Amino acid sequence: MSKMRRKADLPSKICAACARPFTWRRKWARDWDSVKYCSDRCRMHKTTSAD
């Protein structure tokens, strides 16, 4: 049986929409580098920058 990891040991990022920290999830394993939002709600309500 595999050893369990603590949540504090997992990588984390800051959400681009709500600016809250979120941690790695197994479903994001393949594309963790491209994940920007913590949830579908944040992804749908993202703000557009006027740069």
Summary of the structure (lengths in Angstrom):
residues: 51
radius of gyration: 13.2
end to end distance: 50.1
largest distance: 50.3
contacts: 76
relative contact order: 0.22
helix: 27%
strand: 12%
